[in-house]
Amino acid sequence: MIISFALLLLTAPGRCVPASGDGHIVLESAVAATGLRNTDTRLMHVQGFDMVSQDYQSDRTYLPFLSSVTAFDSWYSPTTGIERTSARTTLARSSFPEPVFVGTETASYLVRDTALVPSEQAHASLYATRPLNIWAMLHDWMASPDVRVVARCDYRDYPRLVLSRAGPQGEERLFLTEHNHFPIKLDRMESHYLWGQVHVEYVYSTWQRQDDVYLPAASFRIVDGRTTIEREFGPTALVRGDSAPALPVMPVRARPMGYPIDGFLAPTAPDTIRVGPNAFLLKNVGYTETVILARDTVYVLDATQGEARAQHDSTWIGRLFPGHHPIVLVVTDLAWPHIAGVRYWVAQGATVVAHRAARKFLESVVAKRWTQAPDLLERRRAQVHFKFVAVSDTMSLANGDILLLAVDGRTSEVALAAYDRPLRFLWASDYIQTLAAPSAYLDDVWQAVLREHLDPERVAGEHLTLSSWTIADQLARRTPKEN
């Protein structure tokens, strides 16, 4: 608790002083203030929208960011804490239904007809969104045996009483208006695959009365000071149980579900695909990367998924290219999952080559202190020097055997491709994802190849297996009318 309170003093804005009191009495007052106890057996039916920042995969590492919009329809039981939600997401000119789920703080299930399928992946995702429902958050806190008063802090212009509890993944803090105990925000630290740990706040805003209860009109998830989810509540009704759809009975579990990382980030051991005598693709379920030995230097084309994946790649490099070789890491794209292994290679002394516009963001990735679970870079920080080489348009490496080229198309600014001249092999990064149909990404890469007068025979990318360039060329040459 001493360490947790120290974190509170560091992360909470404004002045904080220690405080004490009966946390459960104060929490019960907060529950009463919202009218949660006035619902009887009624269910809360809510429709609304989540605007979710796609900062991790936008075309720039700074504002404005692409956002997805999820329209949701949710039923929630204040008595049991069970929530059932169906949703549809719109993102980048596509729209798709989300799986229907039911869940609590301890377990989540996908709804398949009348069956419930346990899903830890869904549970990990809902860990981020469940606190946006103020009543679900309060229900989960009421079930905690260790709630206590820890501080008084200035937040959003007023003094707040701060409660603490042990949440599913560490300490959480609940800020309440001091004089009436209305919930203002939930505060916690979360682990993160790129940033090590992040400070997360859930802010409840614009309270309104409905019958004999109070509800916020909007909730926000804020990560390191930047809003990543804005939830706007639409029509909301309290419906008697006999007039509402029955929520399923949750199976009894021996222990709470875990919180696995997203499947595409899982650093499973990669397989090798030979491109040439000294060039290989390293492919696992989530991402493909490339390693090339040229003129006694190993060139690693992209470092995805994180330190564990980079360690797998390093092991393969040792097997494929025995002996000591300098390492050059080529970063072709700045989507966060694509650069999660950069810190490992920097810690190993690798030189990083990337688009000139990528420097500032990569410096911030390397500079971020991993305090909760120090990675290799953090443990070696005193000896680490970030060696960066910028690419403006093209750059020759390995005495001209490898050419790096800025794609610089309609949808691919700040992206690079790499070309192995002896093998006539093109590494297209994330910018050719499929050869099943024409795409704007393919158009951009094709134009860059023509501009540099290259003659590829094969092509691969992070999500594209080794393929014939002829297929890509034929697709790109089709006019929009032919498409």
C-alpha positions as CSV (number, residue, x, y, z in Angstrom):
1,M,0.0,0.0,0.0
2,I,2.9,2.4,0.6
3,I,4.2,1.8,-2.9
4,S,0.6,2.2,-4.3
5,F,0.1,5.4,-2.4
6,A,3.4,6.7,-3.8
7,L,2.2,6.0,-7.3
8,L,-1.0,7.9,-6.5
9,L,1.0,10.9,-5.5
10,L,2.9,10.7,-8.7
11,T,0.0,10.2,-11.1
12,A,-2.9,12.1,-9.6
13,P,-3.1,15.7,-10.7
14,G,-3.1,18.4,-8.0
15,R,-2.3,18.1,-4.4
16,C,-2.7,14.9,-2.4
17,V,-2.6,14.2,1.3
18,P,-3.0,11.0,3.1
19,A,-6.5,10.2,4.6
20,S,-8.2,7.4,6.5
21,G,-11.7,6.1,7.1
22,D,-14.0,3.2,6.6
23,G,-13.8,2.5,2.9
24,H,-16.9,0.3,2.8
25,I,-19.1,3.0,4.4
26,V,-17.9,5.6,2.0
27,L,-18.4,3.2,-0.9
28,E,-21.9,2.4,0.2
29,S,-22.6,6.1,0.3
30,A,-21.4,6.4,-3.3
31,V,-23.6,3.6,-4.4
32,A,-26.6,5.3,-2.6
33,A,-25.7,8.6,-4.3
34,T,-26.1,7.1,-7.7
35,G,-29.4,5.4,-6.8
36,L,-28.0,1.9,-7.6
37,R,-29.9,0.5,-4.7
38,N,-33.2,1.9,-6.0
39,T,-33.3,-0.4,-9.0
40,D,-35.0,-3.3,-7.2
41,T,-34.9,-6.2,-9.8
42,R,-35.0,-3.9,-12.8
43,L,-32.4,-4.2,-15.6
44,M,-30.7,-1.3,-17.2
45,H,-31.1,-1.2,-20.9
46,V,-28.6,1.1,-22.6
47,Q,-27.8,2.0,-26.2
48,G,-25.0,4.2,-27.3
49,F,-21.7,4.6,-29.1
50,D,-18.0,4.0,-28.3
51,M,-15.6,6.2,-30.2
52,V,-12.3,4.3,-29.9
53,S,-9.0,5.9,-30.9
54,Q,-6.9,3.8,-33.3
55,D,-3.8,5.7,-32.3
56,Y,-1.8,2.4,-32.5
57,Q,-2.5,2.0,-36.3
58,S,-3.2,5.5,-37.6
59,D,-1.2,6.9,-40.5
60,R,0.6,9.2,-38.2
61,T,1.9,8.9,-34.6
62,Y,0.3,12.2,-33.7
63,L,-3.2,13.8,-33.8
64,P,-5.6,13.4,-35.4
65,F,-6.0,9.7,-35.1
66,L,-8.3,7.3,-36.9
67,S,-11.3,6.2,-34.8
68,S,-13.7,3.3,-34.9
69,V,-17.3,3.8,-33.9
70,T,-19.1,1.0,-32.1
71,A,-22.9,1.1,-31.7
72,F,-23.8,-1.1,-28.8
73,D,-27.0,-2.4,-27.2
74,S,-26.5,-3.6,-23.6
75,W,-28.5,-5.1,-20.8
76,Y,-27.1,-4.9,-17.3
77,S,-28.3,-6.4,-14.0
78,P,-27.4,-4.2,-11.0
79,T,-28.2,-7.2,-8.7
80,T,-25.8,-9.7,-10.3
81,G,-23.3,-7.5,-12.2
82,I,-24.0,-9.5,-15.4
83,E,-23.8,-7.5,-18.6
84,R,-24.9,-8.7,-22.0
85,T,-23.9,-6.6,-25.1
86,S,-24.3,-6.8,-28.8
87,A,-22.5,-4.3,-31.0
88,R,-21.5,-3.3,-34.5
89,T,-18.3,-1.5,-35.4
90,T,-17.5,0.9,-38.3
91,L,-13.9,1.5,-39.1
92,A,-12.2,2.8,-42.3
93,R,-15.1,2.3,-44.7
94,S,-15.9,-1.1,-43.3
95,S,-18.7,-2.2,-40.9
96,F,-18.9,-5.5,-39.1
97,P,-20.8,-7.1,-36.1
98,E,-19.0,-7.8,-32.9
99,P,-19.5,-11.1,-31.1
100,V,-22.3,-11.0,-28.5
101,F,-20.9,-11.5,-25.0
102,V,-22.0,-11.7,-21.4
103,G,-19.7,-11.2,-18.5
104,T,-18.8,-10.0,-15.1
105,E,-15.6,-8.9,-13.6
106,T,-14.4,-12.5,-13.1
107,A,-15.5,-14.2,-16.3
108,S,-16.7,-13.5,-19.9
109,Y,-18.5,-15.6,-22.4
110,L,-19.3,-15.4,-26.1
111,V,-23.0,-16.2,-26.9
112,R,-23.4,-18.9,-29.5
113,D,-27.2,-19.5,-30.0
114,T,-28.2,-20.6,-26.5
115,A,-24.7,-21.7,-25.4
116,L,-22.0,-19.7,-23.5
117,V,-18.5,-20.2,-24.8
118,P,-15.8,-19.1,-22.2
119,S,-13.4,-16.6,-23.8
120,E,-10.3,-15.2,-22.0
121,Q,-9.6,-13.1,-25.1
122,A,-13.0,-11.4,-24.7
123,H,-12.4,-11.1,-21.0
124,A,-9.1,-9.3,-21.6
125,S,-10.9,-6.9,-24.0
126,L,-13.7,-6.2,-21.6
127,Y,-11.3,-5.4,-18.9
128,A,-10.7,-2.1,-20.7
129,T,-14.4,-1.3,-21.4
130,R,-16.4,-2.7,-18.4
131,P,-15.5,0.3,-16.1
132,L,-17.2,2.6,-18.6
133,N,-20.4,1.3,-17.1
134,I,-20.5,3.2,-13.8
135,W,-22.8,0.7,-12.1
136,A,-20.7,-2.3,-13.2
137,M,-17.7,-0.6,-11.8
138,L,-19.4,0.1,-8.4
139,H,-20.8,-3.5,-8.3
140,D,-17.2,-4.8,-8.7
141,W,-15.9,-2.5,-6.0
142,M,-18.7,-3.6,-3.6
143,A,-17.5,-7.2,-3.9
144,S,-14.0,-6.3,-2.8
145,P,-13.1,-7.0,0.8
146,D,-10.1,-4.6,1.0
147,V,-11.7,-1.2,0.1
148,R,-10.1,1.6,2.1
149,V,-9.8,5.4,2.2
150,V,-6.2,6.4,1.3
151,A,-6.1,10.1,0.3
152,R,-7.7,13.4,-0.4
153,C,-6.6,14.8,-3.8
154,D,-7.4,17.8,-5.9
155,Y,-8.9,16.7,-9.2
156,R,-10.9,18.6,-11.7
157,D,-11.0,21.7,-9.6
158,Y,-12.3,20.2,-6.4
159,P,-11.0,18.1,-3.5
160,R,-11.8,14.4,-3.9
161,L,-11.9,11.5,-1.4
162,V,-9.8,8.6,-2.8
163,L,-10.6,4.9,-2.1
164,S,-8.3,2.0,-3.0
165,R,-8.8,-1.7,-3.6
166,A,-6.9,-4.6,-5.1
167,G,-8.3,-4.9,-8.6
168,P,-8.0,-7.9,-10.9
169,Q,-4.5,-6.8,-12.2
170,G,-3.3,-4.4,-9.4
171,E,-4.3,-1.5,-7.3
172,E,-7.3,0.6,-8.4
173,R,-8.3,4.0,-7.0
174,L,-11.7,5.6,-7.0
175,F,-12.1,9.3,-6.8
176,L,-15.3,10.6,-5.1
177,T,-16.7,14.1,-4.6
178,E,-15.9,14.7,-1.0
179,H,-19.2,16.2,0.1
180,N,-21.7,13.8,-1.6
181,H,-19.5,10.8,-2.7
182,F,-20.5,11.0,-6.3
183,P,-18.0,8.9,-8.4
184,I,-15.7,11.1,-10.5
185,K,-13.1,8.7,-11.9
186,L,-11.4,5.3,-11.6
187,D,-7.6,5.3,-11.7
188,R,-5.2,2.5,-12.3
189,M,-1.9,1.4,-13.9
190,E,-2.0,-1.2,-16.7
191,S,0.8,-3.1,-18.4
192,H,1.4,-2.4,-22.1
193,Y,3.3,-4.3,-24.8
194,L,5.0,-1.1,-26.2
195,W,5.0,1.4,-23.3
196,G,5.7,-1.0,-20.4
197,Q,2.9,0.5,-18.3
198,V,0.4,3.2,-18.8
199,H,-1.7,5.4,-16.5
200,V,-5.4,4.7,-17.1
201,E,-8.3,6.9,-16.0
202,Y,-12.0,6.4,-16.4
203,V,-13.9,9.7,-16.0
204,Y,-17.6,9.9,-15.5
205,S,-19.2,13.1,-16.8
206,T,-22.4,15.1,-17.2
207,W,-24.6,13.4,-14.6
208,Q,-28.3,13.3,-15.3
209,R,-31.3,12.1,-13.4
210,Q,-33.6,9.3,-14.7
211,D,-36.5,8.5,-12.4
212,D,-34.8,7.9,-9.0
213,V,-31.3,7.1,-10.2
214,Y,-28.4,9.2,-11.5
215,L,-26.3,8.2,-14.5
216,P,-23.5,9.9,-16.5
217,A,-24.3,10.9,-20.0
218,A,-20.7,10.1,-21.1
219,S,-17.7,8.0,-19.8
220,F,-14.1,8.3,-21.0
221,R,-11.1,6.0,-20.9
222,I,-8.0,8.2,-20.8
223,V,-4.5,6.6,-21.3
224,D,-1.4,8.6,-20.3
225,G,-3.5,11.8,-20.6
226,R,-5.1,11.1,-24.0
227,T,-8.7,10.0,-24.5
228,T,-8.8,6.6,-26.2
229,I,-12.5,5.7,-25.7
230,E,-15.4,8.1,-25.5
231,R,-18.7,6.4,-24.6
232,E,-21.8,8.4,-25.4
233,F,-24.9,7.0,-23.8
234,G,-28.1,7.1,-25.9
235,P,-31.5,5.9,-24.8
236,T,-31.4,4.4,-21.3
237,A,-34.3,2.7,-19.5
238,L,-34.8,0.7,-16.3
239,V,-36.9,-2.3,-17.3
240,R,-38.6,-4.7,-14.9
241,G,-37.2,-8.2,-15.1
242,D,-40.5,-9.7,-16.4
243,S,-40.4,-7.3,-19.3
244,A,-36.8,-7.7,-20.2
245,P,-34.8,-10.5,-21.9
246,A,-33.5,-13.0,-19.4
247,L,-29.8,-12.8,-18.7
248,P,-28.1,-16.2,-18.7
249,V,-27.0,-17.9,-15.6
250,M,-23.2,-17.6,-15.4
251,P,-21.4,-20.9,-14.9
252,V,-19.7,-21.4,-11.6
253,R,-15.9,-21.1,-12.0
254,A,-13.2,-22.2,-9.6
255,R,-11.1,-19.1,-10.2
256,P,-11.4,-15.9,-12.3
257,M,-10.4,-15.8,-15.9
258,G,-7.0,-14.6,-17.0
259,Y,-6.1,-11.7,-19.3
260,P,-4.2,-13.0,-22.4
261,I,-2.7,-10.6,-24.9
262,D,-4.4,-10.3,-28.3
263,G,-3.8,-13.3,-30.5
264,F,-1.9,-11.3,-33.1
265,L,0.6,-10.2,-30.5
266,A,1.3,-13.7,-29.2
267,P,5.1,-14.2,-29.7
268,T,4.9,-17.9,-30.8
269,A,8.1,-19.4,-32.2
270,P,8.4,-18.5,-35.9
271,D,9.0,-21.0,-38.8
272,T,11.5,-20.2,-41.5
273,I,10.8,-19.8,-45.2
274,R,13.9,-19.7,-47.5
275,V,14.0,-16.8,-49.9
276,G,17.6,-17.3,-50.9
277,P,20.9,-18.7,-49.6
278,N,21.2,-16.0,-46.9
279,A,17.7,-14.6,-46.7
280,F,14.7,-16.1,-44.8
281,L,11.2,-15.1,-43.8
282,L,10.5,-15.7,-40.1
283,K,6.7,-16.4,-39.9
284,N,4.4,-17.1,-37.0
285,V,0.6,-16.8,-36.8
286,G,0.6,-13.0,-36.2
287,Y,3.5,-11.6,-38.3
288,T,6.1,-12.4,-40.8
289,E,9.5,-10.7,-40.7
290,T,12.7,-11.0,-42.8
291,V,16.3,-11.6,-42.0
292,I,19.1,-11.2,-44.6
293,L,22.8,-11.7,-44.3
294,A,24.6,-9.3,-46.7
295,R,28.3,-8.4,-46.6
296,D,28.7,-9.8,-43.1
297,T,25.8,-7.7,-41.6
298,V,22.5,-9.1,-40.6
299,Y,19.5,-6.9,-41.7
300,V,16.3,-7.5,-39.7
301,L,13.3,-6.2,-41.6
302,D,10.9,-5.2,-38.9
303,A,10.6,-6.3,-35.2
304,T,7.0,-7.1,-34.3
305,Q,5.1,-8.4,-31.2
306,G,7.7,-7.6,-28.5
307,E,10.8,-8.8,-26.7
308,A,9.9,-12.4,-26.7
309,R,9.4,-12.5,-30.4
310,A,12.7,-10.6,-31.0
311,Q,14.4,-13.2,-28.8
312,H,13.0,-16.0,-31.0
313,D,14.3,-14.1,-34.1
314,S,17.7,-13.7,-32.5
315,T,17.9,-17.4,-31.9
316,W,17.1,-18.1,-35.5
317,I,19.7,-15.6,-36.7
318,G,22.3,-17.4,-34.6
319,R,21.4,-20.7,-36.3
320,L,21.0,-19.4,-39.8
321,F,24.1,-17.1,-39.7
322,P,26.6,-18.5,-37.2
323,G,29.3,-16.2,-35.9
324,H,29.2,-12.6,-34.8
325,H,27.5,-10.1,-37.2
326,P,26.5,-6.5,-36.8
327,I,22.7,-6.1,-36.7
328,V,20.8,-3.4,-38.6
329,L,17.1,-3.2,-37.8
330,V,15.0,-1.7,-40.6
331,V,11.7,-0.2,-39.3
332,T,9.4,0.1,-42.3
333,D,6.1,1.1,-40.5
334,L,5.2,2.6,-37.2
335,A,2.0,0.8,-36.2
336,W,2.6,-0.1,-32.5
337,P,2.5,-3.9,-32.9
338,H,5.0,-3.6,-35.8
339,I,7.6,-2.0,-33.6
340,A,7.1,-3.7,-30.3
341,G,10.4,-5.5,-30.7
342,V,12.5,-2.4,-31.4
343,R,13.5,-2.0,-27.7
344,Y,15.1,-5.4,-27.7
345,W,17.3,-4.8,-30.7
346,V,18.3,-1.4,-29.4
347,A,19.4,-3.1,-26.2
348,Q,21.5,-5.5,-28.3
349,G,23.3,-2.6,-29.9
350,A,21.6,-2.7,-33.3
351,T,21.5,0.3,-35.6
352,V,18.0,1.4,-36.4
353,V,17.2,2.6,-39.9
354,A,13.8,4.1,-40.6
355,H,12.0,6.9,-42.4
356,R,13.3,10.3,-41.3
357,A,9.8,11.2,-40.0
358,A,9.9,8.1,-37.7
359,R,12.8,9.3,-35.6
360,K,10.9,11.3,-32.9
361,F,8.4,8.6,-32.2
362,L,11.0,5.8,-32.1
363,E,13.0,8.0,-29.7
364,S,10.0,8.2,-27.4
365,V,9.6,4.4,-27.5
366,V,13.2,3.9,-26.5
367,A,13.1,6.6,-23.9
368,K,9.9,5.3,-22.1
369,R,10.9,3.9,-18.7
370,W,9.5,0.4,-18.0
371,T,9.1,0.6,-14.2
372,Q,6.7,-2.2,-13.4
373,A,8.4,-5.0,-15.4
374,P,11.8,-3.8,-16.7
375,D,12.6,-5.3,-20.1
376,L,16.1,-5.9,-21.5
377,L,16.5,-2.3,-22.6
378,E,15.5,-1.0,-19.2
379,R,18.0,-3.3,-17.5
380,R,20.8,-2.1,-19.8
381,R,19.7,1.5,-20.1
382,A,22.9,2.9,-18.7
383,Q,24.9,1.2,-21.4
384,V,22.5,1.7,-24.3
385,H,23.0,4.3,-27.1
386,F,20.2,4.7,-29.6
387,K,21.8,4.6,-33.1
388,F,19.5,6.0,-35.7
389,V,19.9,6.4,-39.5
390,A,17.2,8.3,-41.4
391,V,15.9,7.5,-44.9
392,S,14.5,10.4,-46.8
393,D,13.8,8.9,-50.2
394,T,16.2,6.0,-50.9
395,M,19.2,4.4,-49.2
396,S,21.6,1.8,-50.4
397,L,22.9,-0.7,-47.9
398,A,25.4,-3.6,-48.1
399,N,27.3,-2.0,-51.0
400,G,24.1,-1.6,-53.0
401,D,22.8,-5.1,-52.5
402,I,19.8,-3.8,-50.4
403,L,17.8,-0.7,-51.4
404,L,15.5,1.0,-49.0
405,L,12.8,3.1,-50.6
406,A,10.2,5.4,-49.2
407,V,6.8,4.3,-50.5
408,D,5.3,7.8,-50.3
409,G,2.0,7.1,-52.0
410,R,-1.6,8.1,-51.3
411,T,-1.9,6.0,-48.2
412,S,1.7,5.1,-47.3
413,E,3.6,8.2,-46.2
414,V,6.3,7.5,-43.7
415,A,6.5,3.9,-44.8
416,L,9.5,2.1,-46.3
417,A,9.9,-1.0,-48.5
418,A,13.2,-2.9,-49.0
419,Y,14.6,-4.6,-52.1
420,D,17.2,-7.3,-52.2
421,R,18.8,-6.8,-55.6
422,P,20.6,-10.2,-56.0
423,L,17.5,-12.1,-55.1
424,R,15.1,-9.7,-56.8
425,F,13.0,-9.9,-53.6
426,L,10.8,-7.1,-52.4
427,W,9.9,-6.7,-48.7
428,A,6.6,-4.8,-48.8
429,S,6.2,-4.3,-45.1
430,D,2.5,-4.0,-44.2
431,Y,1.7,-2.3,-47.5
432,I,0.7,-5.4,-49.5
433,Q,-1.6,-7.4,-47.3
434,T,-3.3,-9.6,-49.9
435,L,-3.0,-10.4,-53.6
436,A,-6.6,-11.6,-53.8
437,A,-7.8,-8.2,-55.1
438,P,-6.4,-4.7,-56.0
439,S,-5.9,-2.3,-53.1
440,A,-4.7,1.2,-52.5
441,Y,-1.7,-0.1,-50.6
442,L,-0.7,-2.3,-53.5
443,D,-1.0,0.6,-55.9
444,D,1.4,2.7,-53.8
445,V,4.0,-0.1,-53.6
446,W,3.7,-0.8,-57.3
447,Q,4.2,2.9,-58.1
448,A,7.3,3.1,-55.9
449,V,8.8,0.0,-57.6
450,L,8.2,1.7,-61.0
451,R,9.6,5.0,-59.8
452,E,12.9,3.3,-58.7
453,H,13.0,1.1,-61.9
454,L,13.1,-2.2,-59.8
455,D,12.4,-5.6,-61.2
456,P,11.1,-7.8,-58.4
457,E,10.5,-11.5,-58.9
458,R,9.0,-12.3,-55.5
459,V,7.4,-10.2,-52.8
460,A,6.4,-10.8,-49.1
461,G,5.1,-8.7,-46.2
462,E,4.1,-8.9,-42.6
463,H,0.8,-10.5,-43.6
464,L,1.7,-11.7,-47.1
465,T,3.5,-15.0,-47.6
466,L,6.2,-15.3,-50.3
467,S,4.4,-14.6,-53.6
468,S,5.1,-13.9,-57.2
469,W,5.5,-10.3,-58.1
470,T,3.8,-11.0,-61.4
471,I,0.5,-11.4,-59.6
472,A,0.9,-8.1,-57.8
473,D,1.9,-6.4,-61.1
474,Q,-1.1,-7.7,-62.9
475,L,-3.5,-6.5,-60.2
476,A,-1.9,-3.1,-60.0
477,R,-2.1,-2.6,-63.7
478,R,-5.9,-3.1,-63.8
479,T,-7.8,0.2,-64.1
480,P,-10.4,1.1,-61.5
481,K,-13.1,0.3,-64.1
482,E,-11.7,-3.2,-64.5
483,N,-11.7,-3.6,-60.8
